[in-house]
Amino acid sequence: MTSVYGHVLVTGGAGFIGSRLVRRLLPDAGRITVIDDMTTGSRGALPQAGNLTLIERSYVDDQLLDEVLPEVDMVFHLACRNIVMSASHMDEDFHVNLYGGYKLLHKVLEHSRKLRRFVYTSTASVYGNAPILPTPESYYDTILPYSATKLSMEHYCQVFHRMHGMPVTVLRLSNVYGSGQVTSNPYCGVVSKFFEAIRQGVPMPIYGDGKQTRDFTFIEDALDAITLAAVHPDAPGKVFNVGTGIETSVNELAKHIAAVSGQPTYPTIQVAKRPIDVVQRRCLDASHLRRTLGWKAQVDLAEGLRRTHEWLQEEGR
């Protein structure tokens, strides 16, 4: 029987989103190859499966791509240097996020003759301090090197689609959180950091005044969007926001997490902003994704935090 996804390549597949995506794909994939250099990934995040192969190397490797890509039917490109690392290591950010992404597109075009879809996970960081809220896909404002390389890679995806007909879809993910996100990765999101602070019995650290807002997207909703983009006939050549359209301040988030943890008066502490803390408000307009692919966020913040807390307790974290 032919699998839904065939032979799948997931770059960055040992990270938070990548490892959860691998778990989602496994039952319907013939084979899955994960390439991850383990900068922030974890072997333990991946399940054991006979049809899963982990290659612990950087995907920015011509010989490796020459070997892997000829048999690949579908590519999920998640590997990147994250926003914190990008600010302090701009050369590496460029090499991994943009040069590597371009190299992958080029090698896919050269080798992957059976390619069904190339899904690229971009970021809501491309919007900077957008004056339009909720923000549509037509706007962007590159403030940081991370957003510059991610947006530039989006442009190359469009070039390869328009020049060569490559079935590429771009998803701009917004503050994904949930089961599987752990604080052993020093660059994890604020949700995990707050839960970890409570577990350790220390105040939840808030950068700045905590009035900054984000659009928090539960991991299962994000995975729904990623897998839908991989199979829907109307997805290629398009850029989609993946978010809830709801703003939540970091102060509000802290209150929610304290309540979910059964300690509604749990303290917070203000700490100095980091160089990357430049976005005051974030809220995405995901109506394009809803109209085109039929996706809509199913899990609100309260339910998502409850599920995250349950997972952390089950894992003994």
Backbone as CSV, one residue per row, in Angstrom:
resi,resn,N_x,N_y,N_z,CA_x,CA_y,CA_z,C_x,C_y,C_z
1,MET,0.853,-1.205,0.000,0.000,0.000,0.000,0.882,1.246,0.000
2,THR,0.567,2.212,-0.850,1.330,3.448,-0.926,1.049,4.321,0.288
3,SER,2.115,4.847,0.914,1.927,5.701,2.086,1.480,7.092,1.657
4,VAL,0.882,7.810,2.582,0.396,9.157,2.285,1.547,10.089,1.928
5,TYR,2.662,9.959,2.671,3.756,10.901,2.507,4.964,10.322,1.779
6,GLY,5.047,9.025,1.607,6.204,8.435,0.953,7.446,8.534,1.826
7,HIS,8.583,8.805,1.191,9.835,8.996,1.928,9.962,10.473,2.276
8,VAL,9.963,10.761,3.563,9.937,12.138,4.058,11.304,12.527,4.616
9,LEU,11.750,13.728,4.285,12.921,14.327,4.923,12.449,15.449,5.836
10,VAL,12.883,15.402,7.102,12.592,16.482,8.046,13.924,17.049,8.520
11,THR,14.251,18.259,8.106,15.452,18.910,8.634,15.082,19.555,9.971
12,GLY,15.989,19.471,10.932,15.662,19.973,12.264,14.636,19.111,12.965
13,GLY,14.602,17.827,12.612,13.556,16.942,13.108,13.706,16.479,14.535
14,ALA,14.813,16.830,15.195,14.981,16.460,16.604,14.678,17.629,17.539
15,GLY,14.229,18.747,16.990,13.829,19.890,17.800,12.395,19.742,18.289
16,PHE,11.884,20.776,18.922,10.535,20.730,19.489,9.484,20.453,18.416
17,ILE,9.333,21.362,17.457,8.297,21.188,16.442,8.626,20.008,15.544
18,GLY,9.899,19.881,15.162,10.299,18.807,14.266,10.025,17.422,14.818
19,SER,10.335,17.208,16.098,10.130,15.882,16.693,8.652,15.556,16.836
20,ARG,7.848,16.563,17.134,6.402,16.307,17.217,5.828,16.056,15.822
21,LEU,6.387,16.735,14.819,5.961,16.482,13.439,6.303,15.050,13.035
22,VAL,7.492,14.592,13.377,7.895,13.219,13.055,6.909,12.230,13.663
23,ARG,6.528,12.449,14.915,5.560,11.563,15.563,4.224,11.568,14.820
24,ARG,3.823,12.737,14.356,2.557,12.846,13.622,2.631,12.117,12.270
25,LEU,3.784,12.204,11.602,3.920,11.639,10.263,4.135,10.130,10.248
26,LEU,4.739,9.599,11.303,5.195,8.200,11.302,4.161,7.178,10.811
27,PRO,2.916,7.217,11.292,1.975,6.179,10.877,1.663,6.189,9.383
28,ASP,1.843,7.335,8.722,1.447,7.468,7.319,2.616,7.684,6.369
29,ALA,3.835,7.530,6.866,5.019,7.703,6.024,5.660,6.356,5.747
30,GLY,6.144,6.192,4.517,6.882,4.979,4.220,8.206,4.963,4.958
31,ARG,8.938,6.055,4.842,10.206,6.230,5.549,10.315,7.690,5.972
32,ILE,11.013,7.924,7.089,11.321,9.292,7.513,12.811,9.381,7.787
33,THR,13.445,10.362,7.151,14.846,10.663,7.431,14.912,12.013,8.125
34,VAL,15.516,12.039,9.296,15.707,13.275,10.047,17.171,13.675,9.965
35,ILE,17.413,14.925,9.589,18.765,15.488,9.640,18.754,16.591,10.689
36,ASP,19.611,16.459,11.699,19.666,17.445,12.782,21.075,17.445,13.357
37,ASP,21.674,18.630,13.460,23.043,18.700,13.994,23.077,18.734,15.512
38,MET,21.901,18.671,16.136,21.760,18.595,17.589,22.230,19.867,18.312
39,THR,22.269,20.982,17.604,22.588,22.240,18.275,21.576,22.518,19.376
40,THR,20.316,22.318,19.069,19.261,22.445,20.084,18.336,21.239,20.097
41,GLY,18.570,20.270,19.228,17.727,19.088,19.173,18.101,18.059,20.225
42,SER,17.295,16.996,20.306,17.521,15.950,21.300,17.133,14.600,20.721
43,ARG,18.014,13.623,20.833,17.694,12.267,20.387,16.481,11.733,21.131
44,GLY,16.393,12.065,22.409,15.300,11.561,23.222,13.932,12.074,22.809
45,ALA,13.892,13.148,22.022,12.611,13.690,21.581,11.996,12.844,20.474
46,LEU,12.816,12.008,19.833,12.341,11.202,18.715,11.934,9.811,19.175
47,PRO,10.878,9.272,18.597,10.465,7.910,18.936,11.382,6.879,18.277
48,GLN,11.311,5.664,18.750,12.006,4.560,18.106,11.064,3.945,17.076
49,ALA,11.535,3.828,15.846,10.696,3.251,14.797,11.582,2.683,13.693
50,GLY,11.150,1.581,13.128,11.929,0.924,12.090,12.050,1.726,10.811
51,ASN,11.079,2.600,10.566,11.112,3.396,9.336,11.648,4.814,9.561
52,LEU,12.324,5.026,10.710,12.877,6.343,11.037,14.400,6.276,11.118
53,THR,15.073,7.158,10.381,16.534,7.240,10.395,16.952,8.639,10.830
54,LEU,17.829,8.708,11.824,18.354,9.985,12.300,19.800,10.142,11.839
55,ILE,20.080,11.267,11.176,21.437,11.592,10.745,21.884,12.820,11.531
56,GLU,22.851,12.643,12.408,23.290,13.732,13.283,24.388,14.547,12.622
57,ARG,23.983,15.336,11.657,24.904,16.219,10.929,24.157,17.477,10.516
58,SER,24.893,18.495,10.149,24.264,19.690,9.599,23.694,19.371,8.227
59,TYR,22.523,19.910,7.942,21.945,19.698,6.620,22.666,20.506,5.550
60,VAL,23.485,21.462,5.964,24.238,22.284,4.999,25.483,21.495,4.585
61,ASP,25.271,20.468,3.767,26.319,19.515,3.418,25.984,18.931,2.044
62,ASP,26.711,19.340,1.032,26.404,18.919,-0.338,26.377,17.398,-0.479
63,GLN,27.393,16.739,0.051,27.485,15.295,-0.107,26.315,14.583,0.569
64,LEU,25.957,15.046,1.760,24.832,14.451,2.480,23.539,14.604,1.685
65,LEU,23.282,15.803,1.169,22.067,16.041,0.393,22.067,15.231,-0.894
66,ASP,23.243,15.092,-1.527,23.345,14.272,-2.736,22.950,12.824,-2.453
67,GLU,23.279,12.347,-1.262,22.988,10.959,-0.896,21.524,10.751,-0.521
68,VAL,20.949,11.709,0.194,19.613,11.523,0.764,18.491,11.866,-0.208
69,LEU,18.629,12.936,-0.953,17.494,13.520,-1.673,16.941,12.714,-2.850
70,PRO,17.727,11.907,-3.566,17.145,11.212,-4.723,15.932,10.351,-4.412
71,GLU,15.819,9.825,-3.198,14.699,8.951,-2.856,13.583,9.669,-2.092
72,VAL,13.739,10.988,-1.905,12.790,11.728,-1.061,11.578,12.196,-1.861
73,ASP,10.385,11.981,-1.278,9.132,12.423,-1.900,8.638,13.744,-1.333
74,MET,9.000,14.035,-0.073,8.465,15.220,0.600,9.507,15.776,1.562
75,VAL,9.627,17.107,1.574,10.597,17.772,2.442,9.868,18.719,3.386
76,PHE,10.170,18.590,4.682,9.728,19.554,5.686,11.001,20.225,6.203
77,HIS,11.181,21.482,5.855,12.421,22.176,6.201,12.197,23.053,7.428
78,LEU,12.637,22.519,8.597,12.482,23.229,9.866,13.812,23.689,10.446
79,ALA,14.927,23.137,9.971,16.234,23.435,10.567,16.579,24.915,10.424
80,CYS,17.041,25.517,11.518,17.496,26.904,11.479,18.211,27.233,12.782
81,ARG,18.972,28.306,12.752,19.477,28.874,13.995,18.375,29.764,14.546
82,ASN,18.071,29.619,15.833,16.925,30.341,16.388,17.240,31.812,16.630
83,ILE,16.216,32.516,17.064,16.296,33.976,17.139,17.345,34.471,18.127
84,VAL,17.536,33.771,19.244,18.531,34.204,20.229,19.936,33.996,19.683
85,MET,20.194,32.831,19.118,21.511,32.542,18.549,21.816,33.450,17.361
86,SER,20.785,33.749,16.566,20.982,34.555,15.370,21.501,35.952,15.694
87,ALA,21.026,36.510,16.792,21.430,37.871,17.156,22.896,37.948,17.548
88,SER,23.423,36.874,18.115,24.807,36.901,18.582,25.787,36.232,17.621
89,HIS,25.265,35.486,16.651,26.117,34.794,15.679,25.529,34.997,14.280
90,MET,25.660,36.212,13.764,25.013,36.549,12.497,25.563,35.743,11.321
91,ASP,26.858,35.478,11.305,27.440,34.708,10.203,26.860,33.294,10.163
92,GLU,26.734,32.685,11.333,26.174,31.345,11.392,24.695,31.358,11.028
93,ASP,23.994,32.404,11.445,22.594,32.582,11.077,22.447,32.603,9.563
94,PHE,23.290,33.376,8.892,23.240,33.462,7.431,23.555,32.105,6.801
95,HIS,24.595,31.436,7.314,25.040,30.171,6.732,23.969,29.088,6.846
96,VAL,23.350,28.972,8.005,22.373,27.906,8.227,20.997,28.275,7.689
97,ASN,20.526,29.460,8.016,19.145,29.825,7.694,18.932,30.185,6.233
98,LEU,19.898,30.883,5.629,19.694,31.345,4.263,20.529,30.573,3.247
99,TYR,21.846,30.547,3.418,22.675,29.805,2.467,22.273,28.331,2.457
100,GLY,22.102,27.751,3.640,21.706,26.352,3.718,20.348,26.105,3.085
101,GLY,19.411,27.008,3.335,18.082,26.868,2.739,18.121,26.931,1.226
102,TYR,18.890,27.887,0.694,19.049,27.978,-0.755,19.693,26.706,-1.307
103,LYS,20.737,26.230,-0.611,21.419,25.010,-1.045,20.449,23.834,-1.073
104,LEU,19.587,23.734,-0.059,18.610,22.646,-0.007,17.642,22.724,-1.180
105,LEU,17.132,23.909,-1.454,16.237,24.079,-2.606,16.928,23.650,-3.895
106,HIS,18.158,24.077,-4.079,18.922,23.749,-5.288,19.117,22.242,-5.416
107,LYS,19.486,21.595,-4.315,19.733,20.156,-4.339,18.432,19.367,-4.525
108,VAL,17.338,19.846,-3.959,16.036,19.207,-4.169,15.673,19.269,-5.650
109,LEU,15.872,20.422,-6.258,15.588,20.572,-7.687,16.437,19.608,-8.513
110,GLU,17.683,19.436,-8.097,18.616,18.575,-8.834,18.294,17.097,-8.681
111,HIS,17.905,16.678,-7.472,17.824,15.246,-7.185,16.425,14.677,-6.984
112,SER,15.507,15.452,-6.394,14.221,14.886,-5.942,13.193,14.917,-7.071
113,ARG,13.329,13.972,-7.969,12.464,13.937,-9.157,11.025,13.561,-8.815
114,LYS,10.819,12.933,-7.671,9.471,12.502,-7.281,8.826,13.468,-6.287
115,LEU,9.413,14.639,-6.122,8.972,15.550,-5.067,7.488,15.890,-5.165
116,ARG,6.792,15.664,-4.043,5.371,16.020,-3.971,5.167,17.393,-3.335
117,ARG,5.994,17.729,-2.328,5.822,19.008,-1.645,7.079,19.356,-0.857
118,PHE,7.364,20.647,-0.791,8.440,21.201,0.041,7.767,22.211,0.964
119,VAL,7.709,21.903,2.262,7.066,22.787,3.237,8.156,23.480,4.046
120,TYR,8.147,24.803,4.005,9.141,25.595,4.738,8.470,26.304,5.896
121,THR,8.977,26.090,7.105,8.420,26.771,8.273,9.183,28.062,8.529
122,SER,8.526,29.158,8.218,9.078,30.477,8.490,8.541,30.962,9.836
123,THR,8.489,32.259,10.041,8.221,32.781,11.375,7.440,34.085,11.342
124,ALA,6.654,34.310,12.398,5.954,35.582,12.566,6.927,36.715,12.859
125,SER,8.184,36.396,13.143,9.184,37.434,13.402,9.416,38.326,12.195
126,VAL,9.014,37.879,11.003,9.208,38.720,9.810,8.362,39.986,9.891
127,TYR,7.382,40.039,10.789,6.491,41.200,10.874,7.025,42.315,11.756
128,GLY,8.037,42.046,12.569,8.567,43.082,13.434,7.462,43.721,14.253
129,ASN,7.506,45.044,14.346,6.437,45.789,15.032,5.402,46.248,14.007
130,ALA,4.607,45.307,13.558,3.640,45.601,12.506,2.587,46.598,12.978
131,PRO,2.281,47.629,12.150,1.234,48.585,12.512,-0.167,48.059,12.242
132,ILE,-0.249,46.928,11.534,-1.536,46.323,11.185,-1.734,45.084,12.049
133,LEU,-2.788,45.072,12.839,-3.086,43.921,13.708,-4.556,43.549,13.584
134,PRO,-4.913,42.294,13.384,-4.033,41.176,13.079,-3.273,41.412,11.763
135,THR,-2.067,40.894,11.665,-1.178,41.179,10.539,-1.371,40.174,9.413
136,PRO,-1.609,40.669,8.171,-1.747,39.769,7.028,-0.387,39.403,6.436
137,GLU,-0.385,38.441,5.540,0.858,37.969,4.926,1.532,39.017,4.047
138,SER,0.805,40.043,3.641,1.355,41.035,2.710,2.339,42.002,3.367
139,TYR,2.406,42.021,4.703,3.269,42.971,5.407,4.512,42.258,5.936
140,TYR,5.629,43.002,5.981,6.801,42.497,6.700,7.694,43.665,7.106
141,ASP,8.495,43.443,8.145,9.404,44.458,8.661,10.548,43.734,9.361
142,THR,11.694,43.668,8.693,12.813,42.884,9.238,13.633,43.732,10.198
143,ILE,13.560,43.374,11.480,14.270,44.094,12.529,15.544,43.372,12.938
144,LEU,15.491,42.028,12.936,16.594,41.217,13.447,17.177,40.331,12.345
145,PRO,18.416,39.869,12.504,19.002,38.988,11.499,18.187,37.724,11.273
146,TYR,17.602,37.194,12.321,16.775,35.991,12.194,15.635,36.212,11.211
147,SER,14.908,37.305,11.380,13.790,37.574,10.475,14.275,37.877,9.064
148,ALA,15.470,38.478,8.934,16.012,38.784,7.611,16.327,37.507,6.836
149,THR,16.960,36.532,7.504,17.307,35.300,6.796,16.070,34.444,6.527
150,LYS,15.146,34.419,7.471,13.938,33.615,7.261,13.094,34.181,6.121
151,LEU,12.949,35.508,6.072,12.175,36.127,4.995,12.883,35.964,3.658
152,SER,14.206,36.086,3.658,14.959,35.898,2.414,14.786,34.482,1.887
153,MET,14.773,33.508,2.787,14.547,32.129,2.375,13.143,31.964,1.779
154,GLU,12.169,32.650,2.355,10.828,32.636,1.768,10.874,33.080,0.307
155,HIS,11.625,34.145,0.054,11.719,34.683,-1.311,12.336,33.663,-2.259
156,TYR,13.350,32.944,-1.796,13.944,31.906,-2.638,12.966,30.758,-2.877
157,CYS,12.144,30.455,-1.894,11.101,29.454,-2.111,10.185,29.871,-3.260
158,GLN,9.823,31.143,-3.280,8.962,31.651,-4.362,9.671,31.603,-5.704
159,VAL,10.958,31.919,-5.715,11.727,31.869,-6.954,11.745,30.452,-7.524
160,PHE,12.021,29.465,-6.666,12.077,28.084,-7.137,10.699,27.584,-7.564
161,HIS,9.656,28.095,-6.940,8.303,27.726,-7.357,7.977,28.317,-8.718
162,ARG,8.279,29.587,-8.900,7.881,30.272,-10.127,8.778,29.932,-11.314
163,MET,10.059,29.750,-11.065,10.974,29.428,-12.162,10.948,27.951,-12.540
164,HIS,10.778,27.096,-11.523,10.938,25.663,-11.771,9.699,24.838,-11.438
165,GLY,8.644,25.493,-10.955,7.429,24.762,-10.629,7.538,23.898,-9.389
166,MET,8.538,24.174,-8.546,8.689,23.378,-7.330,7.483,23.596,-6.410
167,PRO,6.860,22.517,-5.913,5.653,22.660,-5.086,5.990,23.070,-3.646
168,VAL,6.325,24.345,-3.483,6.773,24.877,-2.193,5.636,25.617,-1.495
169,THR,5.493,25.377,-0.195,4.538,26.120,0.627,5.273,26.685,1.835
170,VAL,4.989,27.952,2.168,5.630,28.629,3.296,4.607,28.866,4.397
171,LEU,4.981,28.518,5.617,4.114,28.748,6.775,4.829,29.650,7.763
172,ARG,4.207,30.753,8.142,4.761,31.650,9.150,4.145,31.310,10.504
173,LEU,4.906,30.599,11.321,4.415,30.120,12.613,4.562,31.200,13.682
174,SER,3.588,31.249,14.576,3.612,32.247,15.641,3.680,31.602,17.016
175,ASN,4.794,31.760,17.706,4.947,31.385,19.123,4.299,30.044,19.450
176,VAL,4.829,29.003,18.833,4.298,27.655,19.049,4.761,27.144,20.422
177,TYR,3.836,26.543,21.155,4.123,26.012,22.487,3.373,24.707,22.664
178,GLY,3.701,23.978,23.737,2.908,22.809,24.074,3.723,21.585,24.403
179,SER,3.066,20.444,24.396,3.683,19.172,24.748,4.919,18.927,23.895
180,GLY,6.032,18.590,24.550,7.275,18.326,23.835,8.288,19.448,23.919
181,GLN,7.844,20.627,24.358,8.782,21.751,24.479,9.397,21.724,25.871
182,VAL,10.715,21.555,25.921,11.385,21.362,27.208,12.444,22.438,27.432
183,THR,12.740,22.695,28.697,13.694,23.747,29.039,15.138,23.270,28.998
184,SER,15.369,21.990,28.681,16.745,21.552,28.456,17.321,22.234,27.223
185,ASN,16.440,22.689,26.332,16.844,23.560,25.232,16.863,24.991,25.774
186,PRO,18.050,25.635,25.856,18.129,26.957,26.473,17.372,28.041,25.713
187,TYR,16.923,27.735,24.491,16.252,28.742,23.676,14.754,28.469,23.564
188,CYS,14.224,27.708,24.510,12.805,27.373,24.468,11.961,28.616,24.705
189,GLY,10.661,28.486,24.438,9.776,29.626,24.539,9.382,29.981,25.960
190,VAL,8.672,31.105,26.070,8.318,31.658,27.372,7.385,30.734,28.150
191,VAL,6.522,30.003,27.459,5.603,29.102,28.166,6.387,28.072,28.965
192,SER,7.352,27.429,28.335,8.164,26.433,29.033,8.977,27.055,30.160
193,LYS,9.494,28.255,29.919,10.298,28.929,30.941,9.464,29.219,32.192
194,PHE,8.222,29.619,31.993,7.350,29.910,33.138,7.008,28.641,33.918
195,PHE,6.660,27.576,33.210,6.367,26.315,33.890,7.601,25.813,34.642
196,GLU,8.767,25.961,34.037,9.997,25.504,34.676,10.304,26.320,35.927
197,ALA,10.051,27.626,35.872,10.290,28.475,37.038,9.437,28.012,38.221
198,ILE,8.181,27.697,37.953,7.303,27.230,39.021,7.789,25.896,39.568
199,ARG,8.233,25.013,38.677,8.739,23.716,39.122,9.954,23.878,40.034
200,GLN,10.792,24.858,39.722,11.999,25.087,40.514,11.754,25.957,41.743
201,GLY,10.555,26.536,41.844,10.233,27.358,43.002,10.853,28.733,42.974
202,VAL,11.072,29.253,41.750,11.617,30.609,41.602,10.609,31.460,40.844
203,PRO,10.669,32.804,40.988,9.717,33.662,40.272,9.808,33.498,38.751
204,MET,8.690,33.651,38.082,8.673,33.596,36.621,9.352,34.854,36.065
205,PRO,10.400,34.709,35.245,11.129,35.881,34.752,10.432,36.537,33.558
206,ILE,10.190,37.827,33.643,9.546,38.586,32.569,10.528,39.636,32.060
207,TYR,10.822,39.567,30.764,11.720,40.556,30.171,10.973,41.864,29.944
208,GLY,11.439,42.933,30.577,10.770,44.219,30.454,9.527,44.297,31.315
209,ASP,8.545,45.078,30.855,7.356,45.316,31.682,6.276,44.250,31.520
210,GLY,6.440,43.322,30.593,5.475,42.247,30.420,4.229,42.636,29.650
211,LYS,4.180,43.874,29.160,3.007,44.313,28.405,3.068,43.875,26.944
212,GLN,4.237,43.403,26.513,4.368,42.939,25.135,3.452,41.742,24.888
213,THR,2.845,41.686,23.720,1.882,40.631,23.411,2.435,39.674,22.363
214,ARG,1.915,38.460,22.390,2.256,37.451,21.401,0.993,36.668,21.048
215,ASP,1.054,36.002,19.918,-0.035,35.148,19.436,0.419,33.709,19.646
216,PHE,-0.036,33.090,20.737,0.449,31.766,21.123,-0.353,30.670,20.414
217,THR,0.378,29.787,19.720,-0.240,28.742,18.907,0.102,27.372,19.473
218,PHE,-0.900,26.575,19.766,-0.663,25.249,20.347,-0.043,24.319,19.314
219,ILE,0.855,23.466,19.764,1.632,22.619,18.867,0.759,21.770,17.952
220,GLU,-0.337,21.207,18.452,-1.166,20.346,17.616,-1.832,21.134,16.491
221,ASP,-2.197,22.386,16.763,-2.746,23.236,15.707,-1.683,23.539,14.656
222,ALA,-0.457,23.813,15.101,0.634,24.070,14.168,0.907,22.844,13.298
223,LEU,0.877,21.661,13.900,1.102,20.423,13.142,-0.029,20.175,12.149
224,ASP,-1.243,20.522,12.528,-2.365,20.410,11.581,-2.083,21.246,10.334
225,ALA,-1.587,22.464,10.538,-1.307,23.353,9.412,-0.171,22.807,8.554
226,ILE,0.882,22.301,9.201,2.041,21.791,8.469,1.666,20.575,7.623
227,THR,0.948,19.635,8.212,0.585,18.429,7.465,-0.455,18.723,6.385
228,LEU,-1.341,19.675,6.646,-2.319,20.069,5.633,-1.617,20.717,4.440
229,ALA,-0.627,21.560,4.732,0.131,22.217,3.655,0.883,21.207,2.796
230,ALA,1.160,20.028,3.366,1.915,19.007,2.640,1.072,18.232,1.638
231,VAL,-0.238,18.272,1.791,-1.077,17.434,0.933,-2.162,18.201,0.179
232,HIS,-2.489,19.406,0.609,-3.592,20.135,-0.030,-3.181,20.628,-1.418
233,PRO,-4.011,20.412,-2.422,-3.635,20.808,-3.789,-3.504,22.306,-4.004
234,ASP,-4.107,23.119,-3.141,-4.059,24.571,-3.302,-2.948,25.235,-2.500
235,ALA,-2.090,24.445,-1.852,-1.055,25.019,-0.997,0.202,25.501,-1.735
236,PRO,0.668,24.831,-2.792,1.935,25.236,-3.419,1.935,26.684,-3.917
237,GLY,3.086,27.338,-3.720,3.269,28.707,-4.188,2.718,29.764,-3.262
238,LYS,2.186,29.348,-2.114,1.538,30.307,-1.225,2.261,30.440,0.109
239,VAL,2.023,31.587,0.763,2.551,31.882,2.092,1.360,32.022,3.034
240,PHE,1.410,31.308,4.158,0.286,31.323,5.097,0.741,31.670,6.509
241,ASN,-0.038,32.514,7.178,0.121,32.711,8.613,-0.484,31.531,9.361
242,VAL,0.183,31.141,10.464,-0.354,30.113,11.351,-0.394,30.713,12.753
243,GLY,-1.584,31.139,13.166,-1.758,31.765,14.470,-3.224,31.801,14.841
244,THR,-3.507,32.278,16.037,-4.886,32.274,16.539,-5.624,33.580,16.279
245,GLY,-4.867,34.653,16.010,-5.488,35.963,15.868,-5.825,36.609,17.191
246,ILE,-5.276,36.069,18.280,-5.566,36.590,19.622,-4.264,37.044,20.280
247,GLU,-4.261,38.278,20.768,-3.101,38.806,21.491,-3.187,38.427,22.969
248,THR,-2.064,38.019,23.512,-1.974,37.763,24.947,-0.687,38.390,25.452
249,SER,-0.773,39.232,26.475,0.439,39.828,27.015,1.207,38.796,27.836
250,VAL,2.497,39.033,27.991,3.314,38.130,28.786,2.847,38.141,30.246
251,ASN,2.400,39.289,30.724,1.845,39.351,32.081,0.605,38.470,32.219
252,GLU,-0.271,38.526,31.227,-1.474,37.681,31.238,-1.093,36.210,31.174
253,LEU,-0.098,35.897,30.339,0.357,34.520,30.215,0.829,33.982,31.564
254,ALA,1.591,34.799,32.273,2.096,34.386,33.592,0.943,34.061,34.539
255,LYS,-0.106,34.869,34.495,-1.269,34.620,35.354,-1.953,33.311,34.979
256,HIS,-2.089,33.066,33.664,-2.709,31.825,33.195,-1.926,30.610,33.678
257,ILE,-0.604,30.663,33.529,0.227,29.515,33.884,0.237,29.295,35.390
258,ALA,0.239,30.375,36.153,0.153,30.248,37.611,-1.151,29.568,38.015
259,ALA,-2.245,29.972,37.374,-3.549,29.387,37.688,-3.604,27.915,37.309
260,VAL,-3.108,27.570,36.101,-3.102,26.182,35.643,-2.266,25.313,36.577
261,SER,-1.219,25.902,37.136,-0.329,25.161,38.035,-0.870,25.073,39.460
262,GLY,-2.044,25.663,39.682,-2.654,25.592,41.004,-2.080,26.573,42.003
263,GLN,-1.364,27.590,41.492,-0.768,28.596,42.373,-1.055,29.987,41.793
264,PRO,-2.305,30.428,41.879,-2.728,31.653,41.184,-1.996,32.920,41.608
265,THR,-1.382,32.937,42.765,-0.663,34.141,43.208,0.846,33.990,43.059
266,TYR,1.267,33.055,42.213,2.703,32.793,42.071,3.410,34.053,41.574
267,PRO,4.588,34.375,42.129,5.252,35.650,41.803,5.990,35.642,40.464
268,THR,6.156,36.842,39.931,6.992,37.070,38.749,8.113,38.029,39.138
269,ILE,9.111,38.126,38.267,10.188,39.085,38.479,10.559,39.703,37.142
270,GLN,10.720,41.025,37.143,11.114,41.715,35.909,12.627,41.668,35.759
271,VAL,13.068,41.305,34.534,14.494,41.302,34.222,14.725,42.172,32.995
272,ALA,15.971,42.555,32.782,16.295,43.462,31.682,16.008,42.813,30.329
273,LYS,15.546,43.620,29.389,15.298,43.130,28.041,16.588,42.652,27.389
274,ARG,16.444,41.669,26.502,17.553,41.187,25.693,17.568,41.939,24.361
275,PRO,18.657,41.859,23.606,18.700,42.536,22.302,17.588,42.104,21.351
276,ILE,17.076,40.877,21.531,16.034,40.386,20.627,14.640,40.840,21.033
277,ASP,14.496,41.443,22.213,13.171,41.822,22.709,12.751,43.182,22.162
278,VAL,12.405,43.171,20.872,12.110,44.429,20.187,10.664,44.515,19.683
279,VAL,9.932,43.420,19.726,8.554,43.410,19.213,7.580,43.632,20.360
280,GLN,6.765,44.681,20.257,5.838,45.014,21.332,4.506,44.273,21.220
281,ARG,4.023,44.122,19.981,2.733,43.457,19.811,2.803,42.472,18.643
282,ARG,2.117,41.341,18.811,2.041,40.356,17.724,0.678,39.705,17.733
283,CYS,0.088,39.644,16.557,-1.213,39.020,16.373,-1.368,38.758,14.877
284,LEU,-1.575,37.506,14.485,-1.582,37.146,13.070,-2.994,36.970,12.520
285,ASP,-3.155,37.391,11.274,-4.390,37.164,10.539,-4.220,35.865,9.750
286,ALA,-4.887,34.805,10.183,-4.765,33.497,9.531,-5.949,33.204,8.607
287,SER,-6.656,34.248,8.169,-7.846,34.032,7.342,-7.493,33.446,5.971
288,HIS,-6.305,33.757,5.441,-5.876,33.199,4.154,-5.755,31.672,4.251
289,LEU,-5.187,31.203,5.340,-5.052,29.760,5.564,-6.426,29.112,5.750
290,ARG,-7.293,29.801,6.451,-8.645,29.276,6.670,-9.416,29.184,5.350
291,ARG,-9.365,30.255,4.566,-10.112,30.265,3.297,-9.553,29.262,2.296
292,THR,-8.239,29.141,2.233,-7.612,28.342,1.185,-7.511,26.863,1.527
293,LEU,-7.100,26.560,2.751,-6.881,25.163,3.132,-7.896,24.650,4.157
294,GLY,-8.721,25.541,4.693,-9.734,25.116,5.659,-9.220,24.929,7.072
295,TRP,-8.036,25.512,7.365,-7.457,25.371,8.709,-7.968,26.454,9.649
296,LYS,-8.161,26.068,10.891,-8.476,27.029,11.954,-7.960,26.470,13.263
297,ALA,-7.379,27.345,14.090,-6.889,26.901,15.398,-8.034,26.316,16.208
298,GLN,-7.814,25.132,16.773,-8.855,24.433,17.519,-8.673,24.534,19.032
299,VAL,-7.457,24.853,19.479,-7.135,24.816,20.907,-6.856,26.229,21.412
300,ASP,-7.691,26.728,22.323,-7.445,28.063,22.861,-6.331,28.007,23.906
301,LEU,-5.892,29.176,24.358,-4.730,29.243,25.243,-4.965,28.497,26.556
302,ALA,-6.137,28.658,27.156,-6.416,27.996,28.430,-6.314,26.487,28.298
303,GLU,-6.913,25.941,27.236,-6.871,24.494,27.024,-5.455,24.039,26.672
304,GLY,-4.756,24.812,25.848,-3.396,24.454,25.473,-2.456,24.428,26.662
305,LEU,-2.598,25.399,27.556,-1.762,25.424,28.755,-2.109,24.271,29.693
306,ARG,-3.399,23.925,29.765,-3.804,22.787,30.595,-3.178,21.501,30.076
307,ARG,-3.199,21.303,28.752,-2.609,20.096,28.156,-1.091,20.088,28.345
308,THR,-0.482,21.247,28.229,0.965,21.337,28.416,1.337,20.969,29.841
309,HIS,0.576,21.493,30.796,0.830,21.201,32.205,0.670,19.709,32.478
310,GLU,-0.348,19.096,31.906,-0.566,17.656,32.083,0.616,16.863,31.531
311,TRP,1.085,17.253,30.353,2.221,16.552,29.733,3.464,16.679,30.599
312,LEU,3.718,17.872,31.127,4.877,18.077,31.977,4.806,17.210,33.227
313,GLN,3.611,17.085,33.795,3.444,16.248,34.983,3.666,14.768,34.650
314,GLU,3.137,14.344,33.500,3.319,12.949,33.080,4.784,12.629,32.831
315,GLU,5.516,13.613,32.314,6.938,13.404,32.024,7.808,13.571,33.254
316,GLY,7.194,14.005,34.353,7.954,14.217,35.582,8.823,15.446,35.548
317,ARG,8.385,16.440,34.791,9.177,17.669,34.642,8.632,18.752,35.573
